[in-house]
């Protein structure tokens, strides 16, 4: 009897262990099925033939250089003045317009004061465009038109200009400006203007103490490059940019005193840009026109390169005309990751022309208007390319972007919501200096654009 009871107990334990094994297997199988369906919408249909993880780099790209019609240059905190010759972008010149601030009613000049001189104080910044060992030549003109924005606009643009006196009221020629060492230059201004200002300040006339009246009488100044300018320099655009009126008290020529008329209203200071493209350049045909045949040039028609320099109205655009056909790949698929790598063409960024540290990726509509920036899917931050520089062979120099979300949106887009990609220097720098670069197109033999799409394919 004891033996029978023992056998029954052993059989019971064996059956329990086998039931437990079957239960574990069922749980594992259920989990596997759940994993198979995660991230996919099958309408409760489950394929059993497996999944492939695929990378493709053969998606068709159309790269082009497009013309941007309106480039805002006001309120950038920089005066850009000079002329330089860029072998790829041409002869480029920049001038700057700004208003002056009236003196206060409490400003007084001594009874025995004697006028000495009037100078424009300019302070170089550290950025430049061109060879800084070349000579610089500035000319100062008195503006004769009231500096004001076009109706309905919020900015002054690079193509805007205002009438000035035909003859400069001051000029200076400098052997070369040392951006990191030189802190200030004085440009001597015509004594006729200086004496007139002196008398008005001395007599506290409303034409120099009331801002509106002062601006009507003296609309502003324009600094332009002279005939001997060979580099574009940046200057501070703040109250350090000022007309300084020097005088002394009669009988004491060593006791100089001064009254300043600093730059007024930073939002109305702007830079005017002129450019002439090199003979035979593919950029020469770009014009501010709504006709797509004249406001863009395909990389294949430009030696397989594209151009970026916002201050001369050009940026790179990339389109993927067949991206929507990804829907025909298979019944079940999922984009896991997509990257875009653009490469500057070697030998195009040698001194004095340097690569921009940041290159922003944006989306462009059919009119080449920026609709938004392409952000990093993980951090949400605007992407600027994570520049890697190959100092040895110049073939590995590249800017790289994560365009996963962009690709997913474009696959599901309509004609109305479809967008191209744009490459431009960030507004914080691209509108305040002449950063530029030449990028290899999709078919460039050394520095091509590369796009890779990583996706799961469910058979």
C-alpha positions as CSV (number, residue, x, y, z in Angstrom):
1,X,0.0,0.0,0.0
2,X,2.8,2.4,0.8
3,X,4.5,1.6,-2.5
4,X,1.2,2.4,-4.4
5,X,0.9,5.7,-2.6
6,X,4.5,6.6,-3.5
7,X,4.0,5.7,-7.2
8,X,0.8,7.9,-7.3
9,X,2.7,10.8,-5.8
10,X,5.5,10.4,-8.3
11,X,3.1,10.3,-11.3
12,X,1.4,13.5,-10.0
13,X,4.7,15.3,-9.8
14,X,5.6,14.3,-13.3
15,X,2.3,15.5,-14.7
16,X,2.7,18.8,-12.9
17,X,6.2,19.4,-14.3
18,X,5.0,18.6,-17.8
19,X,2.1,21.0,-17.5
20,X,4.4,23.7,-16.3
21,X,6.7,23.2,-19.3
22,X,3.7,23.4,-21.7
23,X,2.6,26.6,-19.9
24,X,6.1,28.2,-20.3
25,X,6.2,27.3,-24.0
26,X,2.8,28.8,-24.6
27,X,3.9,32.1,-22.9
28,X,7.1,32.2,-25.0
29,X,5.1,31.6,-28.2
30,X,2.6,34.3,-27.3
31,X,5.4,36.7,-26.6
32,X,7.1,36.0,-29.9
33,X,3.8,36.6,-31.7
34,X,3.5,39.9,-29.9
35,X,7.1,40.9,-30.9
36,X,6.4,40.0,-34.5
37,X,3.5,42.5,-34.7
38,X,5.0,45.3,-32.7
39,X,5.4,48.5,-34.7
40,X,3.4,47.1,-37.7
41,X,-0.3,47.3,-38.6
42,X,-1.3,44.0,-40.2
43,X,-5.1,44.1,-39.5
44,X,-4.5,41.0,-37.4
45,X,-2.7,39.2,-40.3
46,X,0.6,37.7,-39.3
47,X,3.2,36.7,-41.9
48,X,5.4,33.7,-41.0
49,X,8.1,33.8,-43.6
50,X,10.5,36.2,-41.7
51,X,11.8,39.7,-41.6
52,X,14.7,41.3,-43.5
53,X,16.7,44.4,-42.4
54,X,17.7,46.2,-45.5
55,X,19.8,49.2,-46.3
56,X,19.4,51.0,-49.6
57,X,21.6,53.9,-51.0
58,X,20.2,54.0,-54.5
59,X,17.2,56.3,-54.1
60,X,17.1,58.9,-56.9
61,X,18.1,62.4,-55.9
62,X,17.8,65.7,-57.8
63,X,20.3,68.2,-56.4
64,X,20.3,71.8,-57.6
65,X,21.4,75.4,-56.7
66,X,18.3,77.6,-56.3
67,X,18.0,81.4,-56.2
68,X,16.5,83.0,-53.1
69,X,14.9,86.3,-53.9
70,X,14.8,88.1,-50.5
71,X,17.7,88.0,-48.1
72,X,17.1,90.0,-44.9
73,X,20.2,91.7,-43.6
74,X,18.9,94.1,-41.0
75,X,19.4,93.8,-37.3
76,X,22.3,91.4,-37.7
77,X,24.7,93.4,-35.4
78,X,27.3,93.7,-38.1
79,X,28.4,96.1,-40.8
80,X,29.8,94.3,-43.8
81,X,32.0,96.5,-46.1
82,X,34.5,95.7,-48.8
83,X,35.1,93.9,-52.1
84,X,36.6,90.5,-52.7
85,X,37.0,88.1,-55.7
86,X,35.9,84.5,-55.1
87,X,36.9,82.1,-57.9
88,X,33.5,80.3,-57.6
89,X,31.1,83.0,-56.5
90,X,32.5,86.0,-58.4
91,X,33.3,89.6,-57.5
92,X,31.3,90.5,-54.4
93,X,30.9,93.9,-52.8
94,X,29.1,94.9,-49.6
95,X,28.0,98.3,-48.3
96,X,26.1,99.3,-45.1
97,X,23.4,101.8,-44.3
98,X,22.6,103.1,-40.8
99,X,20.9,106.0,-39.0
100,X,22.5,108.2,-36.2
101,X,21.1,109.1,-32.8
102,X,20.4,112.7,-31.8
103,X,22.0,114.2,-28.8
104,X,20.1,114.9,-25.6
105,X,18.8,118.4,-24.7
106,X,21.2,118.4,-21.8
107,X,24.2,118.2,-24.1
108,X,26.2,121.4,-23.7
109,X,29.3,122.8,-25.4
110,X,31.4,125.4,-23.5
111,X,31.0,129.0,-24.4
112,X,34.6,129.3,-25.4
113,X,34.6,126.1,-27.4
114,X,36.4,125.8,-30.8
115,X,35.5,123.2,-33.4
116,X,38.4,120.7,-34.1
117,X,37.2,117.8,-36.3
118,X,34.5,115.2,-37.1
119,X,35.3,111.5,-37.4
120,X,33.5,108.3,-37.9
121,X,34.6,105.7,-35.4
122,X,34.6,102.1,-36.7
123,X,35.5,98.9,-34.8
124,X,36.6,95.8,-36.7
125,X,35.2,92.4,-35.7
126,X,37.1,89.1,-36.2
127,X,35.2,87.7,-39.2
128,X,36.1,88.6,-42.8
129,X,35.7,87.3,-46.4
130,X,38.8,87.2,-48.5
131,X,42.5,87.7,-47.9
132,X,43.1,89.9,-44.9
133,X,46.6,90.7,-46.1
134,X,45.0,92.7,-48.9
135,X,44.4,96.5,-48.8
136,X,41.1,98.0,-47.6
137,X,39.5,101.2,-48.8
138,X,36.3,102.6,-47.1
139,X,34.3,105.6,-48.3
140,X,31.6,107.3,-46.3
141,X,28.5,108.9,-48.0
142,X,25.7,111.0,-46.5
143,X,22.3,109.4,-47.2
144,X,19.8,111.8,-48.8
145,X,16.7,109.5,-48.7
146,X,14.8,108.6,-45.5
147,X,15.8,105.0,-44.6
148,X,12.6,103.1,-44.2
149,X,11.2,99.6,-44.8
150,X,9.0,98.8,-47.8
151,X,5.3,98.8,-46.9
152,X,4.3,95.6,-45.2
153,X,7.8,94.2,-44.6
154,X,9.6,93.7,-41.3
155,X,13.2,93.8,-42.6
156,X,15.6,95.5,-44.9
157,X,17.0,93.2,-47.6
158,X,20.4,92.8,-49.3
159,X,19.1,94.2,-52.5
160,X,17.8,97.5,-51.0
161,X,19.6,100.8,-51.3
162,X,19.0,104.5,-50.7
163,X,20.2,107.6,-52.5
164,X,23.3,109.3,-51.2
165,X,25.3,112.4,-52.1
166,X,27.5,111.6,-55.2
167,X,30.7,112.6,-53.4
168,X,32.0,110.8,-50.3
169,X,32.2,112.9,-47.1
170,X,35.1,110.8,-45.8
171,X,37.4,107.9,-46.7
172,X,40.3,105.8,-45.4
173,X,42.8,103.5,-47.0
174,X,44.4,100.8,-44.8
175,X,47.2,98.5,-45.8
176,X,45.3,95.7,-44.2
177,X,43.0,95.2,-41.2
178,X,44.1,92.7,-38.6
179,X,40.8,91.3,-37.4
180,X,42.1,89.9,-34.1
181,X,44.4,92.8,-33.2
182,X,42.9,96.1,-34.6
183,X,40.3,97.6,-32.4
184,X,39.3,101.0,-33.9
185,X,39.8,103.2,-36.9
186,X,38.9,106.9,-37.4
187,X,37.5,108.1,-40.7
188,X,37.9,111.8,-41.1
189,X,34.6,113.5,-42.2
190,X,34.2,116.7,-44.2
191,X,34.7,119.7,-42.0
192,X,31.7,121.4,-43.6
193,X,29.4,118.8,-42.0
194,X,31.5,118.9,-38.7
195,X,31.2,122.7,-38.3
196,X,27.4,122.6,-39.1
197,X,26.9,119.9,-36.4
198,X,29.0,121.8,-34.0
199,X,27.0,125.0,-34.4
200,X,23.7,123.1,-34.1
201,X,24.8,121.3,-30.9
202,X,26.3,124.6,-29.5
203,X,22.9,126.3,-30.0
204,X,20.9,123.2,-28.9
205,X,18.8,123.3,-32.0
206,X,15.9,120.8,-32.3
207,X,17.5,119.5,-35.6
208,X,20.1,117.7,-33.4
209,X,18.2,117.2,-30.1
210,X,14.9,115.9,-31.5
211,X,15.2,112.4,-33.0
212,X,12.6,112.9,-35.7
213,X,13.9,116.3,-36.8
214,X,17.5,115.1,-36.7
215,X,16.6,112.1,-38.9
216,X,14.9,114.3,-41.4
217,X,17.8,116.7,-41.6
218,X,20.5,113.9,-41.5
219,X,18.9,110.6,-42.7
220,X,22.0,108.5,-42.1
221,X,25.3,107.3,-43.5
222,X,26.5,104.7,-45.9
223,X,29.9,103.0,-45.8
224,X,31.0,101.6,-49.2
225,X,34.1,99.9,-50.5
226,X,36.4,102.2,-52.4
227,X,38.2,101.4,-55.6
228,X,41.2,99.9,-53.8
229,X,39.2,97.5,-51.5
230,X,40.2,93.9,-51.8
231,X,38.6,92.2,-48.9
232,X,35.3,92.3,-47.0
233,X,35.6,93.2,-43.4
234,X,33.0,93.1,-40.6
235,X,32.6,96.0,-38.2
236,X,30.6,96.3,-35.0
237,X,27.1,97.6,-35.5
238,X,26.2,99.1,-32.1
239,X,26.7,102.4,-30.3
240,X,30.5,102.1,-30.8
241,X,29.8,102.9,-34.5
242,X,29.4,106.7,-34.1
243,X,30.2,110.1,-35.4
244,X,32.5,111.9,-32.9
245,X,32.6,115.6,-32.8
246,X,35.9,116.9,-31.3
247,X,36.3,120.4,-29.9
248,X,38.5,122.2,-27.4
249,X,38.1,125.3,-25.2
250,X,39.8,128.4,-26.5
251,X,43.3,128.8,-25.2
252,X,43.7,125.2,-24.2
253,X,44.3,123.1,-27.4
254,X,45.4,120.1,-25.3
255,X,42.0,119.7,-23.6
256,X,40.0,117.9,-26.3
257,X,36.3,117.2,-25.6
258,X,33.8,115.4,-27.8
259,X,30.1,114.8,-28.5
260,X,29.0,111.4,-30.0
261,X,26.2,110.6,-32.5
262,X,26.1,106.8,-32.2
263,X,24.3,104.4,-34.5
264,X,20.6,104.6,-33.9
265,X,17.9,101.8,-34.2
266,X,19.7,98.6,-34.9
267,X,16.7,97.2,-36.8
268,X,17.3,99.8,-39.5
269,X,21.0,99.1,-40.1
270,X,21.4,96.7,-43.0
271,X,23.9,95.5,-45.5
272,X,23.5,95.9,-49.3
273,X,25.2,93.2,-51.4
274,X,26.3,93.3,-55.1
275,X,27.8,90.5,-57.0
276,X,29.0,89.6,-60.5
277,X,29.4,85.9,-61.3
278,X,32.5,84.6,-63.0
279,X,32.4,84.3,-66.7
280,X,31.0,81.0,-67.7
281,X,29.8,80.2,-64.2
282,X,26.6,78.1,-63.9
283,X,25.4,80.6,-61.3
284,X,25.4,83.4,-64.0
285,X,22.0,82.3,-65.3
286,X,20.2,82.3,-61.9
287,X,17.7,85.2,-61.6
288,X,15.0,86.3,-59.2
289,X,12.2,84.7,-61.3
290,X,9.3,82.4,-60.5
291,X,10.2,80.4,-63.6
292,X,11.9,77.2,-62.3
293,X,14.0,77.1,-65.4
294,X,15.8,80.3,-64.5
295,X,15.9,80.3,-60.7
296,X,17.6,77.0,-60.3
297,X,20.5,75.1,-62.0
298,X,20.7,71.3,-61.6
299,X,23.9,69.8,-60.4
300,X,24.2,67.7,-63.6
301,X,24.4,71.0,-65.5
302,X,26.9,72.5,-63.2
303,X,29.8,70.0,-63.2
304,X,28.0,67.9,-60.7
305,X,28.2,70.4,-57.9
306,X,25.8,72.7,-56.0
307,X,26.5,76.0,-54.2
308,X,25.6,77.6,-50.9
309,X,26.0,81.3,-50.0
310,X,22.8,82.9,-48.7
311,X,24.2,86.5,-48.8
312,X,24.5,86.2,-52.6
313,X,21.1,84.5,-52.8
314,X,22.0,80.9,-53.5
315,X,21.4,77.7,-51.5
316,X,21.4,74.0,-52.3
317,X,18.1,72.1,-52.7
318,X,17.7,68.3,-52.8
319,X,14.5,66.5,-54.0
320,X,13.6,62.8,-54.0
321,X,11.1,62.4,-56.8
322,X,10.4,58.7,-56.3
323,X,10.4,58.5,-52.5
324,X,6.6,57.9,-52.4
325,X,7.1,54.7,-54.4
326,X,8.5,53.2,-51.2
327,X,4.9,52.2,-50.5
328,X,5.2,49.7,-53.3
329,X,8.2,47.9,-51.7
330,X,6.1,45.3,-50.0
331,X,2.8,44.9,-48.1
332,X,4.5,45.3,-44.7
333,X,7.6,47.5,-44.1
334,X,8.9,50.1,-41.7
335,X,11.5,52.8,-42.0
336,X,14.0,52.4,-39.1
337,X,16.5,55.1,-40.0
338,X,17.5,57.4,-42.9
339,X,20.7,59.5,-43.2
340,X,22.0,62.2,-45.5
341,X,25.6,63.0,-46.0
342,X,26.8,65.9,-48.1
343,X,30.5,66.5,-49.0
344,X,32.3,69.8,-49.8
345,X,34.2,69.4,-53.0
346,X,37.9,69.2,-52.2
347,X,40.2,72.1,-53.1
348,X,37.3,74.5,-52.9
349,X,37.8,75.5,-49.3
350,X,41.5,76.5,-49.1
351,X,42.6,79.7,-47.5
352,X,41.2,82.4,-47.5
353,X,37.9,80.5,-48.1
354,X,37.0,78.3,-45.2
355,X,34.1,75.8,-44.6
356,X,31.3,77.0,-42.4
357,X,31.3,75.2,-39.1
358,X,27.5,74.7,-39.3
359,X,25.2,73.9,-42.2
360,X,21.5,73.9,-41.4
361,X,19.1,71.4,-43.0
362,X,15.6,72.8,-43.7
363,X,12.5,71.9,-45.7
364,X,11.6,74.0,-48.8
365,X,8.3,74.3,-50.6
366,X,8.0,74.6,-54.4
367,X,8.7,78.4,-54.1
368,X,11.9,77.7,-52.2
369,X,10.5,79.2,-49.0
370,X,11.7,77.7,-45.8
371,X,8.9,75.9,-44.0
372,X,10.8,74.5,-41.0
373,X,14.1,73.0,-39.9
374,X,14.8,69.3,-40.0
375,X,15.4,68.4,-36.3
376,X,17.1,65.5,-34.7
377,X,14.6,62.7,-34.0
378,X,16.2,61.9,-30.7
379,X,16.8,65.4,-29.2
380,X,14.5,67.7,-31.2
381,X,17.4,70.1,-31.9
382,X,18.0,71.8,-35.2
383,X,20.6,69.8,-37.1
384,X,23.8,71.6,-38.3
385,X,25.7,68.8,-39.9
386,X,28.2,67.6,-37.3
387,X,31.1,68.6,-39.6
388,X,33.9,66.2,-39.9
389,X,37.0,67.4,-41.7
390,X,39.5,65.2,-43.5
391,X,42.7,67.2,-43.4
392,X,44.7,64.6,-45.3
393,X,42.8,63.6,-48.4
394,X,39.8,65.9,-48.3
395,X,37.5,63.1,-49.4
396,X,36.1,62.3,-46.0
397,X,35.1,65.9,-45.1
398,X,31.3,65.8,-44.6
399,X,28.1,67.1,-43.0
400,X,25.7,64.3,-41.8
401,X,22.0,64.5,-40.9
402,X,19.4,62.2,-39.6
403,X,16.4,62.5,-41.9
404,X,14.3,59.6,-40.6
405,X,11.2,61.7,-39.8
406,X,11.5,63.7,-43.0
407,X,11.6,60.5,-45.1
408,X,8.5,59.0,-43.3
409,X,6.6,62.2,-43.8
410,X,7.5,62.5,-47.5
411,X,6.5,58.8,-48.2
412,X,3.0,59.6,-47.0
413,X,2.8,63.2,-48.4
414,X,0.5,64.6,-51.0
415,X,1.6,67.0,-53.8
416,X,0.5,69.9,-51.6
417,X,2.5,68.7,-48.6
418,X,5.6,67.4,-50.4
419,X,8.8,69.3,-49.5
420,X,12.4,69.3,-50.7
421,X,15.5,69.6,-48.5
422,X,17.5,72.9,-48.3
423,X,21.1,73.4,-47.2
424,X,22.0,76.8,-45.9
425,X,24.2,78.4,-43.3
426,X,22.3,79.2,-40.1
427,X,20.5,82.6,-39.9
428,X,22.7,83.6,-37.0
429,X,25.8,83.4,-39.2
430,X,24.6,83.0,-42.8
431,X,23.1,86.5,-42.9
432,X,25.9,88.2,-41.0
433,X,28.9,86.9,-43.0
434,X,29.7,85.4,-46.4
435,X,30.1,81.8,-45.4
436,X,30.1,79.7,-48.6
437,X,30.7,76.2,-49.9
438,X,30.6,74.0,-53.0
439,X,29.0,70.6,-52.5
440,X,29.3,67.5,-54.7
441,X,26.1,66.4,-56.4
442,X,24.7,62.8,-56.5
443,X,27.0,61.9,-59.5
444,X,30.2,63.7,-58.3
445,X,33.1,61.3,-58.8
446,X,34.9,62.2,-55.5
447,X,32.5,63.9,-53.1
448,X,29.0,62.7,-53.9
449,X,25.9,63.3,-51.8
450,X,24.9,60.1,-50.1
451,X,21.5,59.0,-48.7
452,X,20.9,55.7,-46.9
453,X,17.5,54.3,-45.8
454,X,17.4,51.4,-43.3
455,X,14.1,49.6,-43.2
456,X,12.5,46.4,-42.1
457,X,10.8,44.3,-44.9
458,X,8.2,41.8,-43.8
459,X,7.8,39.0,-46.3
